Amino acid sequence: METAPEAGQASLRTALANNGSLPNLVASLTDSRDSLEAYLTLGQISGRCGLTLAEREVVQITAATIHGCACHAPGHTAVALKKTDLASDLVTALKSNRPLSDTRLNAIAIFTRSVIAMHGAVDGQSLEEFRNAGLANTNALEIVLGVSLATLCNFANNLIQK
């Protein structure tokens, strides 16, 4: 907090109040006020979308696993286990890219992988399977939003670690 640029200190105070501690990513993003603002804004928007917290965590853990982010996956694993009803075996399967026992969450994980692999150009069959799991086009776009947030976090974390 003491060494952060003055322009980013209000955001840091907000992040500290929301998390109880200051995540390394947030502290590092103070070097770029716009990146910090994007992270905080995307996080707020994602938090109010139609996906549940557990579903959003599936997106975040899936993306972090694909992006090779050693910081983000453990952080979201902790959130998933402490703040949602996701069982530890489900989270383990998710991080290992194995099928999930919950049909809806499995569809979200598969769709997230497809969005990342296909750069959003998911094929019609994948979209149909997603819908067959009880998910809507709105949810598909919310997953793209979650992938956007995860990409910012994962890539920034990966860069910071170098």
Buried (B, 14 or more C-beta within 10 A) or exposed (E): EEEBEEEBEEBBEEBBEEEEEBBEBBBBBBEBBEBBBBBBEBBEEBEEBEBBBBBBBBBBBBBBBBBEBEBBBEBBBEBBBEEBEBBEEBBEBBBEEEEBEBEBBBBBBBBBBBBBEEEEEBEEEBBEBBBEBEBEEEBBEBBBBBBBBBBBBBEBBBEBEE
